Amino acid sequence: MKDEQNRICIDLGKIGRVPIAFHRSIPPGFKVKTGTVIREADGWYISLTLEDKTVPATVVEIQPTDKNTLGIDLGITNYVYLSNGERIENPRFLRKSAEKLAKLQSKLADRVKGSKPWQIIKNKISRLHQFVARTRLDFQFKIAHELFSKCDVLVVEDLSIKNLTRRTKIKTDIEDNKLVYLPNGQAAKSGLNKSMLDAAHGQLIAVLKYVAWKLGKGVLFVNPKGTSGHCWNCLNKVPKELSDRWHSCQCGESLDRDENSAKLIKRIGLNYHESGGGTSSLKKALVQREKEACGLTEYR
């Protein structure tokens, strides 16, 4: 609807007509169901939920094979490592803006809280965070489209970011009848947690699922347990420290540890149809290996 000044408006309950920058027209046949008003650093936005009952809710079923499937390992050094040997470096958007952010926060601390100069600097900080978030999201969408241009099915670890970024447990001891706190590595863990949150792998997985739905592709999830400590070829355990970046197994496999993980993730994901759906795992892949050894099935 339009107001007296011929501006496009939206009618909000208890508020009335509000002028909006209507940048995208509503497709014919769609009905507006809900609207969510959101406040961002650069202004107010409204997100509309549309409905069209004539649009079929199709679910694409794709059979994962060795040729149409890629496994990906998500990390910090390499943002994405593909099972075909390709890799995408971590852009570290927040880290690149850390110096500028620190200067703004230092200026904010010197201003009187609530004053106009304080509000100006606070708005600059909010806009910087918004820029980082939007740049990261744009990068993730570009990655998703690039990955699905190479395959029909992506296999990714079913990561729990909340557990991965959890604080380390407190270590204590008793000395001279006094409680003593021991070093627990929390300082190093805090730096790792910050890098993981900057990478936003949880958001990337959500983007992959959305782009897969839009393109008619598929995303399979595997249990992350054991994907870093086993060989993708023979599935035997190869102990490694976090600092060890090279995988070398007695079976002859020698490659980057992230590439090994990506290949193992792909192999586990290919057992998806054998396990009857759900989240596949290394344990199920080991069972599959035993079947292959007995000649009961073939690895595809």
C-alpha positions, 0 to 999 in steps of 0.5 A: 500500500502507499501513503499520501506522499505516494511512498510504499508502506507496510501496515504494522500492528500497534504501529501503523503504516511505515514507509519501506524501501521495497527493493524486491517485488512479491512473486504472483500467487504468493501470500504474505504470512508473517513479517519480522522486524529486525534492527541492524547496525545500519537501520531497520529491516523487515523479513517477510514469510511468503506462502504459495500452496501450488509450489510442490515440496519436493525432496530430491533423493540422490544416490551417493557414488564415488564419482558424484560425491565429495567429502569435505573437512572443515578446519582452521588452517584450511577452511575447507579441504576437499577429498579430491585434494583441493583446499580453500584457505581460511580468510579469518575475517574477524582476525583481519579486523581485530586491530581496527576493532581494538582501537575503536573499543579503546576509544569507547572506553575513554568516552562517557557512557551514554554520551553522543561521542560514545554512541557514535563510536559504539555505532562504528563498532556495530557496523564493523561487526556487521561488515565482518558478518556479512562478508563472511556470509557472502564468502560462505555462499560463494563456497557452497555454490563452488562446491556443488558445481563439482559434485551432487552430494557433499559429505560433511562432519556433524559437528557440535560447535557448542561442544568444540568451543566449551571451556576446559575443565578446571584442574585442582590439587591440594598443597599444604591443606590448601586448594591450588588451581593447576594450569589447564590450557584454557588460554590456548583453548580461548585462542582456538575457540575464537578462531573457530567462532570466526570461521563460523562452521555451523553457519557454513553447514546451514548455508550448504543445506540451503544451497543444496535444497535450492540446487537439488543437490544433497548433503550427508552427515557423518559422525566426526568421531575418529575422522582425524585419527584413522587412515582413510585407506585401511581404516587403521588408527594412526595416532597424531598430535594436533601439531602433526599436520602430515598423515603417514600410515603403514599401508603406504598412505602419506598425505596432508592430515586434512586431506586424509580426513576429507577422504575418510569422511567421504568413504564413511558417507558412501556407507550411508545407503548401507546403514539405512540412512541417518548419520553414518560413522567410522564404526559402520565403515569398519563393519563395512570393511569386514564385510568387504574382507569376507566378500559379502559386498563391494566398496563403491 
